[in-house]
Every structure is written in C-alpha cells, then in structure tokens.
Amino acid sequence: MLGAVPDRNDFGERLLKLDTLVRLRWLAVAGQTAAVLVVNYGFGFEVPLGFVFALIALSAWLNLFLKLVRAKVQRLPQRWAAVLLGYDILQLSGLLFLTGGLGNPFAVLLLVPVTVSAAALPPRDTIALGGIVICTASLLAFFQLPLPWYDGEVFTLPGTYQFGVWTALVATLAFIAFYTFQVAAEARQLSQALAATELTLEREQHLHSLDGLAAAAAHELGTPLATIVLTAKELETDLPEGSPQREDVSLIRTQGDRCREILRKLTSLSSDQSFLSLRLSHLVEEVAEPHREFGVTVTIIKESTAGEPTVRRNAAILYGLGNLLENAVDFATSAVSVRLNWNDASVSVTIADDGPGFADDVIDRIGEPYVTTRARTGARPTEVAAQANAGGLGLGFFIAKTLLERTGARLSLRNSLEGGAVVQIVWPRIALESAEDSAAAMEEAGYA
C-alpha cells in the first residue's frame, strides 16, 4: 500500500544531526589552534595563550561530552541546536576579544553559525542568533585586547574603519541569512513535491499493472470455468424438460457463459496491442471522459488530419493530461477545448478554458511547488482538504508538469486574449509515438 505524502510542514521540522555540529566544532577547534600557533610562534606576535587555549579546550571538552552522552546519529531538537550554535558564537567572540576584536580578520567567522541556522533551523532561531552576533560585534567594536602585533607597537584601527567593519558584518549577516533560508526553504519544498510526484507515478503505474493481473487471473480461471460450463450442459441434457433442477442448471450454464465472455474481454486487454497503443485523439478522449459530468462542455478538436500519431499508453501521460484537464474543468465557466495538432516533427495538445485565467503576478512561476493562482469554486470538502494537504493546486500542476516532462514534453502557459487560461504541451513526435522501434528507443532513453 502506498504511503501518505509527507505534510509540507514536516519538512520544515527537519532536524540537525548532532554529529554534524560536532564535526563542525572539531574543524573550528583545529583551525583556531592552528591560527594561534602560527601567529604566536610563526609570526612571533604575542598571544595570551593561557586564556585562548582555555576557550579552545572548552569547545573540545564540550564535543567530547556530547559524543559520550548522545548517539552521533541523534537529531537535536531545534532549541538545543540553536543553543549549541549560540555557544559557538560566544566562544568565537571570546577569542576575538582576546585577539583584537573586529580588527582580527577572523571576525568574519561570526557569520558561520548564523548561516548554518538559516539552512536548518526556523527563522526565529536564526533571528535570535543573528541578534547575538550583532550584540557581540557591537561590544567587540568598543571592548577588546590589542591585536597581537610586533613588540613595542600597538596596532589600532581607526574608529571609522571599525564602524565600517561592523556595518559590513551586519549587512552580510542579514543577506546571507535571508538568502540561505530562502534556498533551504525552496529545497525542502522541492524535496516534498518530488516525493509526492514519485508516489503519484507509483500509484498510476500500480493501477496500470492491474490490467495485466486481471488478464492473468482470467487465464487461470478459464479452465475451471470451462469445466463448470461443460458439466452444467451435460446435467441440463440429462434432466427432464420442465424440471426445477434443469432450470437451475440452465441458469448456472448461462451465467458461466457470461463469466467466460467477461474473462475473454479481460484477456483481450492484455493480448490486444491496441490497448497499449492508440491514436492520440482516442487517448485524449479517454482522459477527458471522466470530466464530462460536471456541467462543463469538453470539446476535442483535431486541427491536423493526416498521419495521426499513435501514442504509447503510459501512466505519466494519462495522469499528467488528466490533471491539467481537471484543473481546466474546475476553473472553467462553461467550456473547455482541447486542440490536437501534429506534424512530422512534433505533437501538441493545447488545453484552454473560459475561466478567470492565470494571475499575472505568478504566471511565470506556475509549475514550481506550492505556487497557486486561485481557489477552486464549488470544490467538495474532501477536495479542499486534499489540496491543503498536498500544498494547493501548485503541487498538482508541478506533479503533472514533472511527469509529462519525463516523457519528453515541454509545457507553456498563457492567458487567452478572449479570457481564460491556455496550457500547451508539446512533444517531439519520436518521444510520443508507439512504433516498436521508437518504443524501444524511448525505454532506453528513460521516457517510459
């Protein structure tokens, strides 16, 4: 049984692994130790080694403690992850206080914990950590020990320059945090949408495979059913006319014949290649049929006549076209047209409705997960709930677009001059036709 698509908010609660923060802190400990040793012994600049190494050792001991008391694969609650990142900010601020404050070129590393938070934690935690950085940077601008320098010399940055460094840190902090948060949020949305796409395709392929199972069942049932019918015929012959038992046996025989006819049709679904391959107009008619019962006229128009392509009947095309047509019917006032056009190079299906059309401010972003333009009017409560759980119409269109693009299609959207939305799907003809050579080529290329 297919699993449920994760709720969109579940992806927003994805937690940081403790081992990730521990590894980052070990990297910081190694880098801080190396920097102190190079400055003190390589350059000969005097560093307050006792206090500096005490702060570095504190981070090392914290890492050892965390490794001992918690499993490395454990995911931290967001609050504790924010606390550990806050500690990293304060520890680095302490080192900067001992080594020149904002005059220390490593002051830029204050941005790292906030960047990690923006990628993995909620905005409130990132804002809190950003506030800590701004406060510590402000204090470091006024309170710090001198930057380690040559003996007898004190290196002091002008106040204006320190203000510029502080301003640059704050501006960079805001930009990086916002940009990283946006990228991470889009990645989480895309991950959830792709999961929904895979589940949808799996469901459609599962339903498609039931045809083969039905044919196999029909084949297995054929022999015992034939035996039942034959036995019923013999009993019917032996029983006298007008006998109640003969009427019962006759009923068994006729119902057995009916079952054999049903099984014959099921078997033909598997053996008849026309079921797997059909004309484009027939496939679109099949997709449109379930949507003709909602008070909206669905018209299929063939704008080309000669050489109609034969289409491979696969789950991705059926679901993708069905979803787009369903949206058109939902938003249409009274009519939906489906125009079919083809030539030697390409095949196109254009779906147009007479509804309100796409909103101008989002039409260029439709097809991204969770970009929705309008709410369905008259939708059933179960449909509304399904939309909310799936992320709105934007997710449904994203799934349809992704599945159709897997078959080689390209989608374009626009608003009609007469009003209403227009969606055009265009395939290279070779990607769509179901000739045996083309089918094999498409399967090798990943179109199937």
C-alpha positions as CSV (number, residue, x, y, z in Angstrom):
1,M,0.0,0.0,0.0
2,L,1.3,3.4,-0.9
3,G,2.4,5.6,1.9
4,A,1.0,9.0,2.5
5,V,2.7,12.1,1.1
6,P,4.5,13.8,4.0
7,D,2.9,17.0,5.1
8,R,4.6,20.1,3.9
9,N,5.3,21.3,7.4
10,D,7.2,18.0,8.2
11,F,10.0,19.2,6.0
12,G,10.2,22.5,7.9
13,E,10.9,20.4,11.1
14,R,13.8,18.5,9.7
15,L,16.4,18.5,12.5
16,L,20.2,18.8,12.5
17,K,22.2,15.7,13.3
18,L,24.3,16.1,16.5
19,D,27.3,14.6,14.6
20,T,27.1,17.5,12.0
21,L,27.6,20.2,14.7
22,V,30.3,18.1,16.5
23,R,32.3,17.8,13.3
24,L,32.0,21.5,12.5
25,R,33.2,22.3,16.0
26,W,36.2,19.9,15.7
27,L,37.0,21.8,12.5
28,A,36.8,25.1,14.4
29,V,39.0,23.8,17.2
30,A,41.6,22.6,14.7
31,G,41.5,25.9,12.8
32,Q,41.6,28.0,15.9
33,T,44.5,26.0,17.3
34,A,46.5,26.3,14.1
35,A,45.9,30.0,13.8
36,V,47.0,30.7,17.3
37,L,50.2,28.6,16.9
38,V,51.1,30.2,13.6
39,V,50.5,33.8,14.9
40,N,52.4,33.2,18.2
41,Y,55.3,31.1,17.0
42,G,55.4,31.6,13.3
43,F,54.9,35.4,13.2
44,G,56.2,36.0,16.7
45,F,53.2,38.0,17.8
46,E,52.5,37.6,21.4
47,V,49.1,35.9,22.1
48,P,47.6,35.4,25.6
49,L,47.9,31.6,25.2
50,G,46.5,30.6,28.5
51,F,43.1,32.3,28.0
52,V,43.0,31.5,24.3
53,F,43.7,27.8,24.8
54,A,41.3,27.7,27.7
55,L,38.4,28.8,25.4
56,I,39.6,26.3,22.6
57,A,39.8,23.5,25.2
58,L,36.3,24.3,26.4
59,S,34.9,23.6,22.9
60,A,36.9,20.4,22.7
61,W,35.6,19.2,26.1
62,L,32.1,20.1,25.0
63,N,32.5,17.9,21.9
64,L,33.8,15.0,24.0
65,F,30.9,15.4,26.4
66,L,28.4,15.4,23.6
67,K,30.0,12.3,22.0
68,L,29.8,10.4,25.2
69,V,26.3,11.2,26.3
70,R,24.5,11.2,23.0
71,A,24.4,9.0,19.9
72,K,26.1,10.6,17.0
73,V,23.2,9.9,14.7
74,Q,20.7,11.6,17.0
75,R,18.9,14.6,15.6
76,L,18.8,17.5,18.0
77,P,15.7,19.4,18.9
78,Q,15.7,22.7,17.2
79,R,16.1,24.6,20.5
80,W,19.2,22.6,21.5
81,A,20.8,23.0,18.1
82,A,20.3,26.8,18.4
83,V,21.8,26.7,21.9
84,L,24.9,25.0,20.6
85,L,25.3,27.4,17.7
86,G,24.8,30.2,20.2
87,Y,27.7,28.8,22.2
88,D,29.9,28.8,19.1
89,I,29.2,32.5,18.6
90,L,30.1,33.3,22.2
91,Q,33.2,31.2,22.2
92,L,34.5,32.8,19.0
93,S,33.6,36.2,20.4
94,G,35.7,35.4,23.4
95,L,38.7,34.6,21.2
96,L,38.2,37.8,19.2
97,F,38.1,39.8,22.4
98,L,41.5,38.4,23.4
99,T,43.0,38.9,19.9
100,G,42.0,42.4,18.7
101,G,38.2,42.4,18.3
102,L,36.9,43.5,14.9
103,G,40.4,44.2,13.9
104,N,41.1,40.5,13.8
105,P,40.5,39.3,10.2
106,F,38.8,36.1,11.5
107,A,35.9,38.2,12.8
108,V,34.1,37.2,9.6
109,L,33.7,33.7,11.0
110,L,30.9,35.1,13.3
111,L,28.7,34.6,10.2
112,V,29.1,30.8,10.1
113,P,26.8,29.7,12.9
114,V,24.0,32.0,11.6
115,T,24.4,30.6,8.1
116,V,24.1,27.0,9.5
117,S,21.0,28.1,11.4
118,A,19.4,29.7,8.3
119,A,19.9,26.5,6.4
120,A,18.4,24.1,9.0
121,L,16.5,25.9,11.8
122,P,13.3,28.1,11.9
123,P,13.6,31.8,11.2
124,R,13.0,32.7,14.9
125,D,16.2,30.8,15.9
126,T,18.2,32.4,13.1
127,I,17.0,35.9,14.1
128,A,17.9,35.2,17.7
129,L,21.4,34.0,16.7
130,G,21.8,37.0,14.4
131,G,20.9,39.3,17.3
132,I,23.6,37.6,19.4
133,V,26.2,38.2,16.6
134,I,25.1,41.9,16.3
135,C,25.4,42.4,20.1
136,T,28.8,40.7,20.4
137,A,30.1,42.5,17.3
138,S,29.0,45.8,18.8
139,L,30.7,45.0,22.1
140,L,33.9,44.0,20.3
141,A,34.0,47.3,18.4
142,F,34.5,49.0,21.8
143,F,36.0,46.4,24.1
144,Q,38.9,44.2,23.1
145,L,42.5,43.5,23.9
146,P,45.0,44.8,21.4
147,L,45.6,42.8,18.2
148,P,48.8,40.7,18.5
149,W,51.5,42.7,16.8
150,Y,55.2,43.4,16.8
151,D,56.9,44.1,20.1
152,G,56.6,47.7,21.2
153,E,53.9,48.5,18.7
154,V,50.2,48.7,19.2
155,F,48.0,48.2,16.2
156,T,44.8,50.2,16.4
157,L,42.2,50.6,13.7
158,P,40.6,54.0,13.2
159,G,37.1,54.2,14.7
160,T,35.6,54.9,11.3
161,Y,37.1,51.8,9.9
162,Q,35.9,49.7,12.8
163,F,32.4,51.0,12.2
164,G,32.7,50.1,8.6
165,V,33.7,46.5,9.6
166,W,30.7,46.3,11.9
167,T,28.4,47.6,9.2
168,A,29.7,45.1,6.7
169,L,29.3,42.2,9.2
170,V,25.7,43.2,9.9
171,A,24.8,43.7,6.3
172,T,26.5,40.4,5.2
173,L,24.8,38.6,8.1
174,A,21.4,39.8,7.0
175,F,22.0,39.0,3.3
176,I,23.5,35.5,3.9
177,A,20.8,34.5,6.5
178,F,18.0,35.6,4.2
179,Y,19.5,34.0,1.0
180,T,20.4,30.8,2.8
181,F,16.9,30.5,4.4
182,Q,15.2,31.0,1.0
183,V,17.4,28.5,-0.8
184,A,16.9,25.9,2.0
185,A,13.1,26.5,2.1
186,E,12.8,26.0,-1.6
187,A,14.9,22.9,-1.4
188,R,12.6,21.5,1.3
189,Q,9.6,22.3,-0.8
190,L,11.1,20.8,-3.9
191,S,12.0,17.6,-2.0
192,Q,8.5,17.2,-0.7
193,A,7.0,17.9,-4.1
194,L,9.2,15.3,-5.7
195,A,8.3,12.8,-3.1
196,A,4.6,13.5,-4.0
197,T,5.5,13.1,-7.7
198,E,7.1,9.7,-7.1
199,L,4.2,8.5,-5.1
200,T,1.7,9.6,-7.7
201,L,3.6,7.9,-10.5
202,E,3.9,4.8,-8.5
203,R,0.2,4.8,-7.9
204,E,-0.6,5.3,-11.6
205,Q,1.9,2.5,-12.6
206,H,0.3,0.3,-10.0
207,L,-3.1,0.8,-11.4
208,H,-1.8,0.3,-14.9
209,S,-0.3,-3.1,-13.9
210,L,-3.7,-4.3,-12.6
211,D,-4.7,-4.7,-16.3
212,G,-2.0,-7.4,-16.6
213,L,-3.0,-9.0,-13.3
214,A,-6.6,-9.1,-14.5
215,A,-5.6,-10.8,-17.7
216,A,-3.5,-13.4,-15.8
217,A,-6.4,-14.1,-13.4
218,A,-8.7,-14.5,-16.4
219,H,-6.4,-17.0,-17.9
220,E,-6.1,-19.1,-14.7
221,L,-9.9,-19.0,-14.2
222,G,-10.7,-20.0,-17.8
223,T,-10.0,-23.8,-17.4
224,P,-12.1,-24.4,-14.2
225,L,-14.9,-22.2,-15.5
226,A,-15.0,-24.2,-18.8
227,T,-15.3,-27.4,-16.8
228,I,-18.2,-25.9,-14.8
229,V,-20.0,-24.9,-18.0
230,L,-19.4,-28.3,-19.7
231,T,-20.7,-30.1,-16.6
232,A,-23.8,-27.9,-16.5
233,K,-24.5,-28.6,-20.2
234,E,-24.3,-32.4,-19.5
235,L,-26.6,-32.1,-16.5
236,E,-29.0,-30.0,-18.4
237,T,-29.2,-32.6,-21.1
238,D,-29.9,-35.4,-18.6
239,L,-32.6,-33.6,-16.7
240,P,-36.2,-33.8,-18.0
241,E,-37.9,-30.7,-19.6
242,G,-39.7,-28.6,-17.0
243,S,-37.8,-29.9,-14.1
244,P,-36.9,-27.2,-11.5
245,Q,-33.4,-28.7,-11.3
246,R,-33.0,-28.2,-15.0
247,E,-33.9,-24.6,-14.8
248,D,-31.3,-24.1,-12.0
249,V,-28.6,-25.9,-14.1
250,S,-29.6,-23.9,-17.1
251,L,-29.1,-20.7,-15.1
252,I,-25.6,-22.0,-14.0
253,R,-24.7,-22.6,-17.6
254,T,-25.8,-19.2,-18.9
255,Q,-24.1,-17.4,-16.1
256,G,-21.0,-19.5,-16.7
257,D,-21.1,-18.4,-20.4
258,R,-21.4,-14.8,-19.3
259,C,-18.4,-15.2,-17.0
260,R,-16.4,-16.7,-19.9
261,E,-17.2,-13.7,-22.0
262,I,-16.1,-11.3,-19.3
263,L,-12.8,-13.2,-18.9
264,R,-12.3,-13.2,-22.7
265,K,-12.6,-9.4,-22.7
266,L,-10.1,-9.2,-19.8
267,T,-7.7,-11.4,-21.6
268,S,-8.0,-9.3,-24.8
269,L,-6.9,-6.2,-22.8
270,S,-3.5,-7.9,-22.4
271,S,-3.2,-9.5,-25.8
272,D,-4.6,-6.7,-27.9
273,Q,-1.8,-4.3,-28.7
274,S,-4.4,-1.6,-29.5
275,F,-4.9,-1.3,-25.7
276,L,-1.2,-0.4,-25.2
277,S,-1.1,1.8,-28.3
278,L,-3.8,4.0,-29.5
279,R,-4.4,7.2,-31.6
280,L,-3.7,10.5,-29.9
281,S,-7.3,11.6,-30.2
282,H,-8.5,8.3,-28.6
283,L,-6.1,8.7,-25.7
284,V,-7.3,12.3,-25.1
285,E,-10.9,11.2,-25.4
286,E,-10.2,8.6,-22.7
287,V,-8.6,11.2,-20.5
288,A,-11.5,13.6,-21.0
289,E,-14.3,11.2,-20.5
290,P,-14.4,11.3,-16.6
291,H,-14.6,15.1,-16.7
292,R,-17.7,15.5,-18.9
293,E,-20.1,15.1,-15.9
294,F,-19.5,18.4,-14.1
295,G,-21.6,20.8,-16.2
296,V,-18.7,21.9,-18.4
297,T,-18.5,21.1,-22.1
298,V,-15.3,19.5,-23.1
299,T,-14.6,19.7,-26.8
300,I,-11.7,17.8,-28.6
301,I,-10.7,19.4,-31.9
302,K,-8.2,17.8,-34.3
303,E,-6.5,20.6,-36.2
304,S,-4.5,18.1,-38.2
305,T,-5.9,15.1,-40.1
306,A,-3.3,13.1,-42.0
307,G,-0.9,10.8,-40.2
308,E,-2.3,11.0,-36.7
309,P,0.3,9.8,-34.2
310,T,-0.1,6.5,-32.3
311,V,0.6,7.2,-28.7
312,R,2.1,4.9,-26.1
313,R,-0.5,4.5,-23.3
314,N,1.5,5.1,-20.1
315,A,0.7,6.3,-16.7
316,A,2.7,9.5,-16.8
317,I,0.9,10.8,-19.9
318,L,-2.5,9.7,-18.6
319,Y,-2.1,11.3,-15.2
320,G,-0.4,14.5,-16.5
321,L,-3.0,15.3,-19.1
322,G,-5.8,14.2,-16.7
323,N,-4.6,16.6,-14.0
324,L,-4.3,19.6,-16.5
325,L,-7.7,18.8,-17.9
326,E,-9.2,18.5,-14.4
327,N,-7.9,21.9,-13.4
328,A,-9.3,23.4,-16.6
329,V,-12.7,22.0,-15.9
330,D,-12.6,23.1,-12.3
331,F,-11.9,26.7,-13.3
332,A,-13.9,26.9,-16.5
333,T,-17.2,28.9,-16.6
334,S,-18.9,26.7,-19.2
335,A,-16.4,25.2,-21.7
336,V,-13.0,23.6,-22.2
337,S,-11.4,23.0,-25.6
338,V,-8.6,20.5,-26.3
339,R,-6.9,21.1,-29.6
340,L,-4.7,18.5,-31.1
341,N,-2.0,19.3,-33.7
342,W,0.8,17.3,-35.2
343,N,3.3,17.2,-37.9
344,D,6.4,15.1,-38.8
345,A,8.5,16.7,-36.0
346,S,6.2,17.4,-33.1
347,V,2.8,16.8,-31.4
348,S,1.0,19.3,-29.4
349,V,-2.1,19.3,-27.1
350,T,-3.5,22.7,-26.1
351,I,-6.0,22.9,-23.3
352,A,-8.0,26.1,-23.0
353,D,-10.8,27.1,-20.6
354,D,-13.1,30.1,-20.4
355,G,-12.4,30.8,-16.7
356,P,-10.6,33.7,-15.0
357,G,-7.1,32.7,-16.3
358,F,-3.8,32.8,-14.5
359,A,-2.9,35.6,-12.2
360,D,-0.4,37.9,-13.9
361,D,1.9,38.2,-10.9
362,V,2.5,34.4,-10.7
363,I,2.1,33.1,-14.2
364,D,5.8,33.0,-14.7
365,R,6.3,30.9,-11.6
366,I,3.5,28.4,-12.1
367,G,5.0,24.9,-12.2
368,E,7.1,25.5,-9.1
369,P,5.8,23.6,-6.0
370,Y,3.2,25.4,-3.9
371,V,2.7,28.3,-6.4
372,T,-1.1,28.5,-6.7
373,T,-3.1,31.1,-8.5
374,R,-6.7,30.7,-7.5
375,A,-9.0,28.6,-5.3
376,R,-11.5,26.2,-6.7
377,T,-15.1,27.3,-6.5
378,G,-17.6,24.6,-5.7
379,A,-15.0,22.0,-4.7
380,R,-16.1,19.3,-2.4
381,P,-14.8,19.4,1.2
382,T,-12.7,16.3,0.6
383,E,-11.0,18.0,-2.4
384,V,-10.3,21.2,-0.4
385,A,-8.7,19.1,2.3
386,A,-6.7,17.2,-0.2
387,Q,-5.5,20.5,-1.7
388,A,-4.4,21.8,1.7
389,N,-2.5,18.6,2.5
390,A,-0.8,18.5,-0.9
391,G,0.2,22.1,-0.9
392,G,-2.5,23.6,-3.1
393,L,-3.0,23.5,-6.9
394,G,0.6,24.4,-7.4
395,L,1.7,21.0,-6.3
396,G,-0.8,19.2,-8.5
397,F,0.5,21.2,-11.5
398,F,4.1,20.6,-10.5
399,I,3.4,16.8,-10.5
400,A,1.7,16.9,-13.9
401,K,4.5,19.0,-15.3
402,T,7.2,16.7,-14.0
403,L,5.5,13.6,-15.2
404,L,4.9,15.0,-18.7
405,E,8.4,16.3,-19.0
406,R,9.7,12.8,-18.2
407,T,8.0,11.7,-21.4
408,G,9.9,14.4,-23.4
409,A,7.2,17.1,-23.3
410,R,7.6,20.9,-22.8
411,L,4.8,22.9,-21.2
412,S,4.0,26.6,-21.8
413,L,1.2,28.7,-20.2
414,R,-0.5,31.9,-21.2
415,N,-3.8,33.8,-20.8
416,S,-6.1,33.9,-23.8
417,L,-7.0,37.3,-25.3
418,E,-10.6,36.3,-25.0
419,G,-10.2,35.3,-21.4
420,G,-9.3,32.0,-19.7
421,A,-6.1,30.0,-19.3
422,V,-4.2,28.2,-22.0
423,V,-1.8,25.3,-21.4
424,Q,0.2,23.9,-24.3
425,I,2.0,20.6,-24.2
426,V,4.5,19.9,-27.0
427,W,6.4,16.6,-27.6
428,P,9.0,15.6,-30.1
429,R,7.0,13.1,-32.2
430,I,9.5,10.4,-31.8
431,A,9.1,10.7,-28.0
432,L,5.4,10.1,-28.2
433,E,4.8,7.6,-31.0
434,S,4.5,3.9,-30.1
435,A,6.1,2.2,-33.1
436,E,8.1,-0.8,-31.8
437,D,11.5,0.8,-32.7
438,S,10.5,4.1,-31.2
439,A,9.1,2.4,-28.1
440,A,12.3,0.6,-27.5
441,A,14.4,3.7,-28.1
442,M,12.2,5.7,-25.7
443,E,12.5,3.0,-23.0
444,E,16.3,3.0,-23.3
445,A,16.3,6.8,-23.1
446,G,14.2,6.8,-20.0
447,Y,10.9,8.1,-21.5
448,A,8.9,5.1,-20.4
